């Protein structure tokens, strides 16, 4: 049985994204979503979470867009946020994460976790805005957060778990992988060509045939990802693979 999660990123980004994620949940086009904690749209988010109790809702760790929850002087020092407290995208160009910077990042991300918890939402899994949770040098922070908040399900940006840099970082990541809790993911539109030409993608074929959980990532409401929504509405994985079961992160 191939387990497939379809997760919509960026819940809380803006009204359009929120509305399109709500529509996708209503029509069973997606099974899960991840929340940006540094948002002004909590009323809508809480409404959506309560409306779809069978979906899973994770945290979309954010170090690249919107306003920082901590407005840390250390994050300003390293250019991660500007003087007004808004995230830049400099996090992706940092080569050396010093202890003081790591501590400031951990406090910021912990604040994002705490805010979602305060809103009464159970966090099912971890992923990151612009894949910030996979940045080399932050592996120990992500692991520390996962252990602190008892989260065992984390998006894996790589096709095969053993190629993930987290695997070599700490033995506890190996436990996550062994328990099938580190999820492989890719963009939804990338999977169309993969499924259509599956024999030409031996890594993906092997990945799917070994009963691992696969996440298809999508971005409802984003003007640059309109094609994804069209695919979600029309593309049937069952045409190319047998024994598919759609689940969410809470089902794992």
Order of alpha helices (4+ residues) and beta strands (2+ residues): beta-alpha-beta-alpha-beta-alpha-alpha-beta-alpha-beta-alpha-alpha-beta-alpha-alpha-beta-alpha-beta
